[in-house]
Amino acid sequence: MIESQPAGVRLTVVKVTTDQDGLYGYGCATFTQRADLVKPAVEKYLKPFLLNKTTDRIEGIWQSCYDSSYWKNGPVLNTAISGIDMALWDIKGRQAGMPVYQLVGGKCREAADIYGHADGPDYKDVVEAAKRYLAQGFRNVRVQVGIPGMAGYGAGRTGDAAVKALHDKPVFEPAVYIRRALKLLEVCRQELGEEVELLHDMHERVSPNEAVQFCKDAEKFKLFFMEDPLSPEDLGCFRQIRQNCATPIAMGELFNSPHEWIALIGERLIDYIRVHVSQTGGFTPARKIAVLAEMFGVKTAWHGPGDVSPVGHMANVTLDVTCHNFGIQEYSPFNDRTQEVFQGCPVMKDGYLWVSEKPGWGIEVDEKAAAKFPFTAGRNNLNGGWGEVRRRDGTVIKQ
Ligand code: MG
C-alpha cells in the first residue's frame, strides 16, 4: 500500500507485485474520508486471499474478491477491490507492452473534453475564474459561488460574519443557496456568453421538491448538466425532475452498488452517470456501467476531483477515450508534489485530458517521494473525515 498526501488530500494506491522481476501494477484505492480503513481491508483480507494466484484472470479475480466478504457493495470494500482490479489491468498492460486503452479495443476519440472548477466567494470572482479557464482553451466550466455568512459547497467563504444560528457549526440554508445559485447562473450567462458550457453541482443538499423547482428554474440557462440534485436516499424523486423540466441531470458520485444506478439508467431518469470509479470496485465494473448506460442513451461523466489518485484519473481518461457514450470529464490539476510522487499523470492541453501512451496506466510511483507527504490528522483531527454542516436550528445537512 502506498499512502501519501502530496496535495493535502489522502491518496491510497495498491501495488500488486508478481513473482516476475520488475512486473507489478498500481491501482487506486483512495477513500479520503476513511482512508485508514482501506489499508486493513487490502492487507488483512484481500492479500491473503490472492497470494499465489495468477494475475491474468481479472474478471474472475474481481468476482471472487467481491463475493469473499459475503456482505458487499460498501465503500471501504469496493475501494479495496478497486486497488487490486486497477493494478491487475496495469500489470496486463505492462505484460502486453500496451496502454490499457489498447487492451479494451483502442480509442474512439483523441482525448477527453473536460471541465474546470470556477468558484469564488462572489459572482465576479466566479466569472473571473471561469475566464481564466476559457483563456486556457477550456469550453466547459462548473460554477459555484459562496453564500454570505454560510458554508456553500465548492466555493470559498465570503468575508461576511457567520449568520446567527443556534449552534457554532458551519451553517447552510437550502433556500438561500438556491436563490444565490440561480443568480450566479444568470450572471455567468450574461458575462460569459452563450458559447460556454455551464455546469453546477447541487451536492445533494436540498429537499426533493426544492431540487425539482431549482432544476426547473435553471432550465432557461441551458446548462450542460445539473449535478447531484438529489441524494442517493431520494432516488425515487428523479422522475419528478424529468416530468417538470429538460435540464440535463448528472448523478452518482456517492453510488457504491448496482442497485443504485441500474434503475436510474434503465428508466432514462438521468443524462450522465457520474460514479466515482474506485467506489464501484474499479475499472472492471466501470466498463460495465458504461456499456449499460450506452444502451439507454446515458453518457458518462466519471467523478474526477482531487481525492482520486493520478492512477484513478488515468483509469477515468482510459474510459473516456474508449467508451462511445463519453459525456465529459471533471478535471483537477496535479500540483508539483503530486507529479513528483506520481510520474506520468494524465496531461491537460487546450482543455482536453490526454491518456498515457506508455504500457499499463503509464504511471510510476516514487515511494520515497510518497513517504515525504505522510497522512496528517487533518482538519479537526478527523483523520480525513468531514466535519458537519447544519441549518440555523441545528438540523444536519447532507454534505
Ligand atoms: Mg459532485
Boltz pocket constraint, residues with backbone or C-beta under 6 A from the ligand:
constraints:
  - pocket:
      binder: B
      contacts: [[A, 201], [A, 203], [A, 227], [A, 228], [A, 253]]
      max_distance: 6.0
